[in-house]
Amino acid sequence: MGWLRAFLLAVTPALLACGVGTLLGVSHPTVTKVQVTPAADTLTAIGATRQFVALAIDQYGRVVNGIAISWNSSNAAVASVDASGKATARANGQATIGASVGVATGLAVLTVTSR
């Protein structure tokens, strides 16, 4: 029986690396939801900034750390957003700030009302 345990310990990492882990009941996290905070905000000056934060959440409701998140703005003329999620007000109006991981996307609304 000791040889079987040694064999399984030796081949299991290779099987998991090849994707056989799913057959064995071991699955890798799949991001199914992205949560962006704050969900809505207002900036009252051109050039003002707001840092948005995104959490990637897997199929089990757990946060997936260390994963790349892509940021975008629906209206870059109103608000641009950089690769870290920092949005900058450019003009009065409204923009949707999006954070994506694969096909999962989370959204926040940013309103700019400069006086």
N, CA, C and O atoms as CSV, one atom per row, in Angstrom:
chain,resi,resn,atom,element,x,y,z
A,1,MET,N,N,0.816,-1.195,0.000
A,1,MET,CA,C,0.000,0.000,0.000
A,1,MET,C,C,0.857,1.255,0.000
A,1,MET,O,O,0.410,2.293,-0.487
A,2,GLY,N,N,2.068,1.195,0.526
A,2,GLY,CA,C,2.957,2.344,0.552
A,2,GLY,C,C,3.348,2.788,-0.851
A,2,GLY,O,O,3.515,3.979,-1.113
A,3,TRP,N,N,3.495,1.805,-1.761
A,3,TRP,CA,C,3.851,2.149,-3.135
A,3,TRP,C,C,2.737,2.925,-3.834
A,3,TRP,O,O,3.010,3.790,-4.666
A,4,LEU,N,N,1.461,2.613,-3.493
A,4,LEU,CA,C,0.336,3.310,-4.106
A,4,LEU,C,C,0.304,4.774,-3.670
A,4,LEU,O,O,0.076,5.672,-4.481
A,5,ARG,N,N,0.533,4.996,-2.387
A,5,ARG,CA,C,0.563,6.372,-1.869
A,5,ARG,C,C,1.690,7.164,-2.526
A,5,ARG,O,O,1.494,8.311,-2.928
A,6,ALA,N,N,2.853,6.562,-2.635
A,6,ALA,CA,C,3.997,7.229,-3.261
A,6,ALA,C,C,3.698,7.542,-4.733
A,6,ALA,O,O,4.047,8.612,-5.232
A,7,PHE,N,N,3.053,6.602,-5.411
A,7,PHE,CA,C,2.704,6.804,-6.814
A,7,PHE,C,C,1.725,7.973,-6.960
A,7,PHE,O,O,1.916,8.846,-7.806
A,8,LEU,N,N,0.695,7.983,-6.145
A,8,LEU,CA,C,-0.303,9.054,-6.219
A,8,LEU,C,C,0.305,10.411,-5.895
A,8,LEU,O,O,-0.035,11.409,-6.532
A,9,LEU,N,N,1.193,10.460,-4.922
A,9,LEU,CA,C,1.858,11.715,-4.596
A,9,LEU,C,C,2.741,12.186,-5.748
A,9,LEU,O,O,2.924,13.389,-5.939
A,10,ALA,N,N,3.280,11.261,-6.501
A,10,ALA,CA,C,4.163,11.621,-7.606
A,10,ALA,C,C,3.396,12.077,-8.840
A,10,ALA,O,O,3.835,13.004,-9.521
A,11,VAL,N,N,2.264,11.451,-9.147
A,11,VAL,CA,C,1.579,11.768,-10.405
A,11,VAL,C,C,0.473,12.812,-10.266
A,11,VAL,O,O,0.101,13.435,-11.261
A,12,THR,N,N,-0.056,13.018,-9.080
A,12,THR,CA,C,-1.169,13.957,-8.918
A,12,THR,C,C,-0.837,15.369,-9.388
A,12,THR,O,O,-1.655,15.950,-10.101
A,13,PRO,N,N,0.310,15.966,-9.039
A,13,PRO,CA,C,0.597,17.320,-9.542
A,13,PRO,C,C,0.618,17.394,-11.067
A,13,PRO,O,O,0.144,18.373,-11.644
A,14,ALA,N,N,1.156,16.383,-11.716
A,14,ALA,CA,C,1.191,16.380,-13.180
A,14,ALA,C,C,-0.210,16.273,-13.761
A,14,ALA,O,O,-0.526,16.947,-14.742
A,15,LEU,N,N,-1.049,15.438,-13.173
A,15,LEU,CA,C,-2.426,15.307,-13.642
A,15,LEU,C,C,-3.194,16.613,-13.467
A,15,LEU,O,O,-3.952,17.012,-14.351
A,16,LEU,N,N,-3.002,17.273,-12.341
A,16,LEU,CA,C,-3.692,18.546,-12.097
A,16,LEU,C,C,-3.228,19.606,-13.079
A,16,LEU,O,O,-4.034,20.411,-13.545
A,17,ALA,N,N,-1.952,19.617,-13.398
A,17,ALA,CA,C,-1.416,20.600,-14.335
A,17,ALA,C,C,-1.975,20.378,-15.735
A,17,ALA,O,O,-2.079,21.329,-16.510
A,18,CYS,N,N,-2.333,19.153,-16.071
A,18,CYS,CA,C,-2.876,18.844,-17.394
A,18,CYS,C,C,-4.381,19.043,-17.467
A,18,CYS,O,O,-4.978,18.832,-18.523
A,19,GLY,N,N,-5.005,19.443,-16.367
A,19,GLY,CA,C,-6.439,19.660,-16.386
A,19,GLY,C,C,-7.249,18.452,-15.949
A,19,GLY,O,O,-8.479,18.500,-15.956
A,20,VAL,N,N,-6.592,17.385,-15.573
A,20,VAL,CA,C,-7.292,16.194,-15.135
A,20,VAL,C,C,-7.889,16.403,-13.752
A,20,VAL,O,O,-8.716,15.609,-13.302
A,21,GLY,N,N,-7.471,17.475,-13.072
A,21,GLY,CA,C,-8.002,17.757,-11.742
A,21,GLY,C,C,-9.503,17.881,-11.735
A,21,GLY,O,O,-10.144,17.520,-10.748
A,22,THR,N,N,-10.084,18.382,-12.810
A,22,THR,CA,C,-11.531,18.504,-12.890
A,22,THR,C,C,-12.176,17.130,-12.837
A,22,THR,O,O,-13.219,16.955,-12.207
A,23,LEU,N,N,-11.561,16.157,-13.492
A,23,LEU,CA,C,-12.088,14.797,-13.453
A,23,LEU,C,C,-11.991,14.201,-12.053
A,23,LEU,O,O,-12.793,13.348,-11.675
A,24,LEU,N,N,-11.016,14.651,-11.300
A,24,LEU,CA,C,-10.827,14.126,-9.950
A,24,LEU,C,C,-11.620,14.910,-8.915
A,24,LEU,O,O,-11.502,14.646,-7.719
A,25,GLY,N,N,-12.425,15.869,-9.358
A,25,GLY,CA,C,-13.225,16.649,-8.427
A,25,GLY,C,C,-12.518,17.878,-7.896
A,25,GLY,O,O,-13.006,18.512,-6.961
A,26,VAL,N,N,-11.380,18.229,-8.469
A,26,VAL,CA,C,-10.644,19.424,-8.058
A,26,VAL,C,C,-10.800,20.447,-9.172
A,26,VAL,O,O,-10.377,20.203,-10.302
A,27,SER,N,N,-11.404,21.589,-8.862
A,27,SER,CA,C,-11.571,22.590,-9.921
A,27,SER,C,C,-10.824,23.867,-9.558
A,27,SER,O,O,-10.649,24.202,-8.387
A,28,HIS,N,N,-10.395,24.560,-10.590
A,28,HIS,CA,C,-9.705,25.824,-10.418
A,28,HIS,C,C,-10.737,26.935,-10.331
A,28,HIS,O,O,-11.818,26.813,-10.908
A,29,PRO,N,N,-10.434,28.009,-9.629
A,29,PRO,CA,C,-11.413,29.092,-9.535
A,29,PRO,C,C,-11.643,29.743,-10.895
A,29,PRO,O,O,-10.711,29.969,-11.666
A,30,THR,N,N,-12.900,30.034,-11.161
A,30,THR,CA,C,-13.301,30.739,-12.368
A,30,THR,C,C,-14.000,32.014,-11.929
A,30,THR,O,O,-14.983,31.966,-11.190
A,31,VAL,N,N,-13.496,33.152,-12.382
A,31,VAL,CA,C,-14.112,34.420,-12.006
A,31,VAL,C,C,-15.460,34.530,-12.710
A,31,VAL,O,O,-15.543,34.490,-13.938
A,32,THR,N,N,-16.512,34.671,-11.906
A,32,THR,CA,C,-17.863,34.771,-12.444
A,32,THR,C,C,-18.501,36.124,-12.164
A,32,THR,O,O,-19.559,36.441,-12.707
A,33,LYS,N,N,-17.859,36.922,-11.318
A,33,LYS,CA,C,-18.424,38.213,-10.948
A,33,LYS,C,C,-17.290,39.166,-10.585
A,33,LYS,O,O,-16.282,38.760,-10.008
A,34,VAL,N,N,-17.472,40.440,-10.932
A,34,VAL,CA,C,-16.536,41.479,-10.518
A,34,VAL,C,C,-17.341,42.536,-9.785
A,34,VAL,O,O,-18.322,43.057,-10.316
A,35,GLN,N,N,-16.932,42.849,-8.580
A,35,GLN,CA,C,-17.622,43.838,-7.746
A,35,GLN,C,C,-16.782,45.099,-7.690
A,35,GLN,O,O,-15.618,45.056,-7.290
A,36,VAL,N,N,-17.367,46.231,-8.091
A,36,VAL,CA,C,-16.652,47.511,-8.110
A,36,VAL,C,C,-17.202,48.405,-7.006
A,36,VAL,O,O,-18.416,48.536,-6.847
A,37,THR,N,N,-16.292,49.022,-6.242
A,37,THR,CA,C,-16.700,49.986,-5.226
A,37,THR,C,C,-15.869,51.250,-5.378
A,37,THR,O,O,-14.688,51.167,-5.717
A,38,PRO,N,N,-16.455,52.418,-5.136
A,38,PRO,CA,C,-17.879,52.606,-4.866
A,38,PRO,C,C,-18.698,52.309,-6.118
A,38,PRO,O,O,-18.191,52.407,-7.235
A,39,ALA,N,N,-19.968,51.944,-5.930
A,39,ALA,CA,C,-20.847,51.622,-7.052
A,39,ALA,C,C,-21.269,52.883,-7.804
A,39,ALA,O,O,-21.595,52.829,-8.990
A,40,ALA,N,N,-21.262,53.998,-7.115
A,40,ALA,CA,C,-21.603,55.284,-7.742
A,40,ALA,C,C,-20.912,56.389,-6.968
A,40,ALA,O,O,-20.731,56.297,-5.754
A,41,ASP,N,N,-20.525,57.443,-7.689
A,41,ASP,CA,C,-19.873,58.576,-7.040
A,41,ASP,C,C,-20.019,59.802,-7.927
A,41,ASP,O,O,-20.332,59.700,-9.113
A,42,THR,N,N,-19.783,60.971,-7.319
A,42,THR,CA,C,-19.839,62.238,-8.041
A,42,THR,C,C,-18.571,63.016,-7.767
A,42,THR,O,O,-18.140,63.140,-6.620
A,43,LEU,N,N,-17.971,63.545,-8.833
A,43,LEU,CA,C,-16.825,64.440,-8.707
A,43,LEU,C,C,-17.298,65.837,-9.092
A,43,LEU,O,O,-18.035,66.010,-10.062
A,44,THR,N,N,-16.866,66.828,-8.322
A,44,THR,CA,C,-17.380,68.188,-8.518
A,44,THR,C,C,-16.354,69.158,-9.091
A,44,THR,O,O,-16.563,70.370,-9.066
A,45,ALA,N,N,-15.254,68.633,-9.602
A,45,ALA,CA,C,-14.246,69.505,-10.216
A,45,ALA,C,C,-13.537,68.752,-11.339
A,45,ALA,O,O,-13.234,67.566,-11.208
A,46,ILE,N,N,-13.279,69.442,-12.427
A,46,ILE,CA,C,-12.511,68.855,-13.514
A,46,ILE,C,C,-11.094,68.600,-12.983
A,46,ILE,O,O,-10.495,69.461,-12.339
A,47,GLY,N,N,-10.580,67.419,-13.261
A,47,GLY,CA,C,-9.263,67.030,-12.764
A,47,GLY,C,C,-9.319,66.264,-11.449
A,47,GLY,O,O,-8.324,65.668,-11.035
A,48,ALA,N,N,-10.481,66.275,-10.788
A,48,ALA,CA,C,-10.626,65.509,-9.542
A,48,ALA,C,C,-10.537,64.020,-9.865
A,48,ALA,O,O,-10.838,63.596,-10.981
A,49,THR,N,N,-10.122,63.240,-8.882
A,49,THR,CA,C,-9.959,61.805,-9.104
A,49,THR,C,C,-10.715,60.995,-8.061
A,49,THR,O,O,-11.025,61.479,-6.973
A,50,ARG,N,N,-11.001,59.763,-8.420
A,50,ARG,CA,C,-11.612,58.798,-7.505
A,50,ARG,C,C,-10.981,57.450,-7.780
A,50,ARG,O,O,-10.908,57.013,-8.929
A,51,GLN,N,N,-10.528,56.794,-6.729
A,51,GLN,CA,C,-9.949,55.460,-6.861
A,51,GLN,C,C,-11.056,54.422,-6.720
A,51,GLN,O,O,-11.700,54.335,-5.675
A,52,PHE,N,N,-11.272,53.647,-7.755
A,52,PHE,CA,C,-12.219,52.540,-7.697
A,52,PHE,C,C,-11.460,51.265,-7.359
A,52,PHE,O,O,-10.281,51.127,-7.684
A,53,VAL,N,N,-12.148,50.333,-6.703
A,53,VAL,CA,C,-11.547,49.059,-6.312
A,53,VAL,C,C,-12.435,47.946,-6.856
A,53,VAL,O,O,-13.660,48.016,-6.759
A,54,ALA,N,N,-11.820,46.935,-7.419
A,54,ALA,CA,C,-12.573,45.802,-7.955
A,54,ALA,C,C,-12.151,44.518,-7.261
A,54,ALA,O,O,-10.969,44.285,-7.012
A,55,LEU,N,N,-13.138,43.694,-6.957
A,55,LEU,CA,C,-12.890,42.362,-6.404
A,55,LEU,C,C,-13.354,41.333,-7.422
A,55,LEU,O,O,-14.492,41.382,-7.889
A,56,ALA,N,N,-12.472,40.403,-7.764
A,56,ALA,CA,C,-12.832,39.282,-8.627
A,56,ALA,C,C,-13.365,38.172,-7.729
A,56,ALA,O,O,-12.719,37.789,-6.753
A,57,ILE,N,N,-14.541,37.659,-8.062
A,57,ILE,CA,C,-15.205,36.650,-7.228
A,57,ILE,C,C,-15.427,35.391,-8.056
A,57,ILE,O,O,-15.902,35.457,-9.189
A,58,ASP,N,N,-15.080,34.243,-7.479
A,58,ASP,CA,C,-15.190,32.991,-8.232
A,58,ASP,C,C,-16.575,32.351,-8.110
A,58,ASP,O,O,-17.479,32.906,-7.485
A,59,GLN,N,N,-16.717,31.192,-8.710
A,59,GLN,CA,C,-17.996,30.496,-8.753
A,59,GLN,C,C,-18.488,30.052,-7.378
A,59,GLN,O,O,-19.651,29.677,-7.227
A,60,TYR,N,N,-17.616,30.093,-6.381
A,60,TYR,CA,C,-17.993,29.698,-5.028
A,60,TYR,C,C,-18.216,30.908,-4.116
A,60,TYR,O,O,-18.458,30.754,-2.919
A,61,GLY,N,N,-18.130,32.123,-4.698
A,61,GLY,CA,C,-18.330,33.339,-3.908
A,61,GLY,C,C,-17.085,33.796,-3.171
A,61,GLY,O,O,-17.161,34.663,-2.301
A,62,ARG,N,N,-15.939,33.220,-3.511
A,62,ARG,CA,C,-14.685,33.586,-2.854
A,62,ARG,C,C,-13.929,34.614,-3.689
A,62,ARG,O,O,-13.974,34.587,-4.918
A,63,VAL,N,N,-13.238,35.517,-3.006
A,63,VAL,CA,C,-12.408,36.515,-3.688
A,63,VAL,C,C,-11.179,35.826,-4.258
A,63,VAL,O,O,-10.523,35.039,-3.576
A,64,VAL,N,N,-10.871,36.128,-5.516
A,64,VAL,CA,C,-9.690,35.584,-6.190
A,64,VAL,C,C,-8.639,36.689,-6.203
A,64,VAL,O,O,-8.819,37.716,-6.858
A,65,ASN,N,N,-7.562,36.480,-5.492
A,65,ASN,CA,C,-6.489,37.474,-5.409
A,65,ASN,C,C,-5.443,37.265,-6.492
A,65,ASN,O,O,-5.300,36.170,-7.037
A,66,GLY,N,N,-4.712,38.337,-6.795
A,66,GLY,CA,C,-3.584,38.242,-7.708
A,66,GLY,C,C,-3.968,38.062,-9.158
A,66,GLY,O,O,-3.187,37.523,-9.943
A,67,ILE,N,N,-5.155,38.502,-9.529
A,67,ILE,CA,C,-5.609,38.349,-10.911
A,67,ILE,C,C,-5.652,39.715,-11.586
A,67,ILE,O,O,-5.992,40.711,-10.949
A,68,ALA,N,N,-5.313,39.767,-12.862
A,68,ALA,CA,C,-5.294,41.037,-13.597
A,68,ALA,C,C,-6.716,41.513,-13.874
A,68,ALA,O,O,-7.572,40.740,-14.304
A,69,ILE,N,N,-6.949,42.778,-13.625
A,69,ILE,CA,C,-8.253,43.395,-13.865
A,69,ILE,C,C,-8.067,44.493,-14.908
A,69,ILE,O,O,-7.164,45.321,-14.792
A,70,SER,N,N,-8.923,44.494,-15.923
A,70,SER,CA,C,-8.893,45.520,-16.970
A,70,SER,C,C,-9.950,46.578,-16.661
A,70,SER,O,O,-11.094,46.251,-16.346
A,71,TRP,N,N,-9.557,47.838,-16.755
A,71,TRP,CA,C,-10.456,48.960,-16.467
A,71,TRP,C,C,-10.801,49.700,-17.755
A,71,TRP,O,O,-9.987,49.778,-18.675
A,72,ASN,N,N,-12.025,50.246,-17.811
A,72,ASN,CA,C,-12.418,51.058,-18.957
A,72,ASN,C,C,-13.483,52.063,-18.555
A,72,ASN,O,O,-14.133,51.924,-17.518
A,73,SER,N,N,-13.650,53.072,-19.389
A,73,SER,CA,C,-14.676,54.092,-19.198
A,73,SER,C,C,-15.576,54.090,-20.418
A,73,SER,O,O,-15.103,53.987,-21.549
A,74,SER,N,N,-16.888,54.205,-20.182
A,74,SER,CA,C,-17.830,54.246,-21.303
A,74,SER,C,C,-17.792,55.589,-22.012
A,74,SER,O,O,-18.258,55.712,-23.145
A,75,ASN,N,N,-17.232,56.604,-21.342
A,75,ASN,CA,C,-17.189,57.944,-21.917
A,75,ASN,C,C,-15.913,58.635,-21.438
A,75,ASN,O,O,-15.933,59.392,-20.468
A,76,ALA,N,N,-14.811,58.369,-22.125
A,76,ALA,CA,C,-13.511,58.908,-21.716
A,76,ALA,C,C,-13.462,60.426,-21.802
A,76,ALA,O,O,-12.595,61.041,-21.182
A,77,ALA,N,N,-14.367,61.050,-22.553
A,77,ALA,CA,C,-14.418,62.513,-22.613
A,77,ALA,C,C,-14.919,63.092,-21.295
A,77,ALA,O,O,-14.601,64.233,-20.960
A,78,VAL,N,N,-15.695,62.323,-20.549
A,78,VAL,CA,C,-16.211,62.753,-19.241
A,78,VAL,C,C,-15.285,62.294,-18.121
A,78,VAL,O,O,-14.952,63.072,-17.226
A,79,ALA,N,N,-14.875,61.040,-18.172
A,79,ALA,CA,C,-13.986,60.502,-17.137
A,79,ALA,C,C,-13.095,59.423,-17.746
A,79,ALA,O,O,-13.584,58.480,-18.368
A,80,SER,N,N,-11.805,59.569,-17.563
A,80,SER,CA,C,-10.870,58.534,-17.993
A,80,SER,C,C,-10.544,57.669,-16.785
A,80,SER,O,O,-10.734,58.089,-15.644
A,81,VAL,N,N,-10.057,56.471,-17.035
A,81,VAL,CA,C,-9.676,55.579,-15.936
A,81,VAL,C,C,-8.370,54.906,-16.322
A,81,VAL,O,O,-8.198,54.465,-17.459
A,82,ASP,N,N,-7.441,54.829,-15.356
A,82,ASP,CA,C,-6.151,54.208,-15.653
A,82,ASP,C,C,-6.155,52.727,-15.287
A,82,ASP,O,O,-7.167,52.191,-14.837
A,83,ALA,N,N,-5.024,52.083,-15.481
A,83,ALA,CA,C,-4.909,50.639,-15.270
A,83,ALA,C,C,-5.078,50.215,-13.821
A,83,ALA,O,O,-5.283,49.033,-13.545
A,84,SER,N,N,-4.995,51.172,-12.878
A,84,SER,CA,C,-5.168,50.833,-11.464
A,84,SER,C,C,-6.591,51.113,-10.970
A,84,SER,O,O,-6.908,50.841,-9.812
A,85,GLY,N,N,-7.449,51.655,-11.842
A,85,GLY,CA,C,-8.821,51.962,-11.439
A,85,GLY,C,C,-9.031,53.386,-10.965
A,85,GLY,O,O,-10.088,53.708,-10.422
A,86,LYS,N,N,-8.033,54.249,-11.162
A,86,LYS,CA,C,-8.192,55.649,-10.763
A,86,LYS,C,C,-8.832,56.421,-11.909
A,86,LYS,O,O,-8.285,56.496,-13.009
A,87,ALA,N,N,-10.017,57.002,-11.627
A,87,ALA,CA,C,-10.748,57.770,-12.630
A,87,ALA,C,C,-10.463,59.251,-12.439
A,87,ALA,O,O,-10.317,59.731,-11.315
A,88,THR,N,N,-10.387,59.967,-13.555
A,88,THR,CA,C,-10.134,61.407,-13.547
A,88,THR,C,C,-11.254,62.105,-14.306
A,88,THR,O,O,-11.579,61.743,-15.436
A,89,ALA,N,N,-11.847,63.129,-13.652
A,89,ALA,CA,C,-12.914,63.902,-14.280
A,89,ALA,C,C,-12.337,64.756,-15.402
A,89,ALA,O,O,-11.335,65.445,-15.209
A,90,ARG,N,N,-12.968,64.711,-16.576
A,90,ARG,CA,C,-12.517,65.468,-17.743
A,90,ARG,C,C,-13.521,66.537,-18.173
A,90,ARG,O,O,-13.129,67.601,-18.654
A,91,ALA,N,N,-14.828,66.255,-18.000
A,91,ALA,CA,C,-15.885,67.192,-18.404
A,91,ALA,C,C,-17.178,66.800,-17.687
A,91,ALA,O,O,-17.307,65.686,-17.180
A,92,ASN,N,N,-18.118,67.719,-17.654
A,92,ASN,CA,C,-19.410,67.418,-17.031
A,92,ASN,C,C,-20.120,66.307,-17.797
A,92,ASN,O,O,-20.056,66.228,-19.024
A,93,GLY,N,N,-20.794,65.459,-17.041
A,93,GLY,CA,C,-21.541,64.362,-17.648
A,93,GLY,C,C,-21.472,63.120,-16.782
A,93,GLY,O,O,-21.198,63.185,-15.584
A,94,GLN,N,N,-21.725,61.995,-17.414
A,94,GLN,CA,C,-21.742,60.733,-16.690
A,94,GLN,C,C,-20.997,59.673,-17.487
A,94,GLN,O,O,-21.096,59.625,-18.714
A,95,ALA,N,N,-20.264,58.837,-16.797
A,95,ALA,CA,C,-19.536,57.732,-17.426
A,95,ALA,C,C,-19.711,56.488,-16.567
A,95,ALA,O,O,-19.809,56.566,-15.342
A,96,THR,N,N,-19.748,55.366,-17.220
A,96,THR,CA,C,-19.765,54.090,-16.522
A,96,THR,C,C,-18.330,53.573,-16.496
A,96,THR,O,O,-17.674,53.449,-17.530
A,97,ILE,N,N,-17.868,53.279,-15.295
A,97,ILE,CA,C,-16.515,52.739,-15.113
A,97,ILE,C,C,-16.650,51.228,-15.010
A,97,ILE,O,O,-17.394,50.722,-14.170
A,98,GLY,N,N,-15.931,50.508,-15.863
A,98,GLY,CA,C,-16.024,49.060,-15.879
A,98,GLY,C,C,-14.722,48.397,-15.476
A,98,GLY,O,O,-13.634,48.882,-15.784
A,99,ALA,N,N,-14.857,47.283,-14.784
A,99,ALA,CA,C,-13.712,46.449,-14.413
A,99,ALA,C,C,-14.023,45.040,-14.902
A,99,ALA,O,O,-15.088,44.497,-14.609
A,100,SER,N,N,-13.084,44.447,-15.651
A,100,SER,CA,C,-13.339,43.141,-16.257
A,100,SER,C,C,-12.236,42.142,-15.969
A,100,SER,O,O,-11.055,42.480,-15.888
A,101,VAL,N,N,-12.666,40.895,-15.816
A,101,VAL,CA,C,-11.770,39.750,-15.747
A,101,VAL,C,C,-12.401,38.707,-16.662
A,101,VAL,O,O,-13.428,38.119,-16.325
A,102,GLY,N,N,-11.790,38.483,-17.806
A,102,GLY,CA,C,-12.409,37.573,-18.779
A,102,GLY,C,C,-13.748,38.124,-19.217
A,102,GLY,O,O,-13.839,39.270,-19.656
A,103,VAL,N,N,-14.795,37.312,-19.100
A,103,VAL,CA,C,-16.130,37.757,-19.500
A,103,VAL,C,C,-16.906,38.381,-18.343
A,103,VAL,O,O,-17.987,38.928,-18.557
A,104,ALA,N,N,-16.378,38.309,-17.131
A,104,ALA,CA,C,-17.057,38.892,-15.966
A,104,ALA,C,C,-16.733,40.378,-15.876
A,104,ALA,O,O,-15.575,40.781,-15.981
A,105,THR,N,N,-17.772,41.187,-15.681
A,105,THR,CA,C,-17.597,42.635,-15.625
A,105,THR,C,C,-18.399,43.213,-14.477
A,105,THR,O,O,-19.527,42.796,-14.215
A,106,GLY,N,N,-17.804,44.179,-13.795
A,106,GLY,CA,C,-18.499,44.951,-12.769
A,106,GLY,C,C,-18.533,46.404,-13.188
A,106,GLY,O,O,-17.614,46.874,-13.859
A,107,LEU,N,N,-19.577,47.126,-12.804
A,107,LEU,CA,C,-19.757,48.495,-13.251
A,107,LEU,C,C,-19.985,49.445,-12.084
A,107,LEU,O,O,-20.503,49.060,-11.035
A,108,ALA,N,N,-19.581,50.706,-12.296
A,108,ALA,CA,C,-19.853,51.786,-11.358
A,108,ALA,C,C,-20.203,53.015,-12.188
A,108,ALA,O,O,-19.732,53.155,-13.316
A,109,VAL,N,N,-21.017,53.897,-11.646
A,109,VAL,CA,C,-21.413,55.108,-12.345
A,109,VAL,C,C,-20.675,56.291,-11.720
A,109,VAL,O,O,-20.688,56.478,-10.503
A,110,LEU,N,N,-20.035,57.080,-12.573
A,110,LEU,CA,C,-19.336,58.275,-12.126
A,110,LEU,C,C,-19.963,59.488,-12.807
A,110,LEU,O,O,-20.035,59.560,-14.034
A,111,THR,N,N,-20.413,60.436,-11.993
A,111,THR,CA,C,-21.008,61.656,-12.484
A,111,THR,C,C,-20.050,62.800,-12.222
A,111,THR,O,O,-19.481,62.899,-11.134
A,112,VAL,N,N,-19.865,63.665,-13.208
A,112,VAL,CA,C,-19.008,64.823,-13.056
A,112,VAL,C,C,-19.909,66.062,-13.166
A,112,VAL,O,O,-20.594,66.266,-14.168
A,113,THR,N,N,-19.888,66.869,-12.118
A,113,THR,CA,C,-20.690,68.111,-12.089
A,113,THR,C,C,-19.801,69.240,-11.618
A,113,THR,O,O,-19.818,69.618,-10.447
A,114,SER,N,N,-19.030,69.771,-12.536
A,114,SER,CA,C,-18.119,70.871,-12.222
A,114,SER,C,C,-18.917,72.160,-12.191
A,114,SER,O,O,-19.799,72.376,-13.023
A,115,ARG,N,N,-18.599,73.027,-11.213
A,115,ARG,CA,C,-19.322,74.290,-11.084
A,115,ARG,C,C,-18.591,75.402,-11.774
A,115,ARG,O,O,-19.054,76.542,-11.770
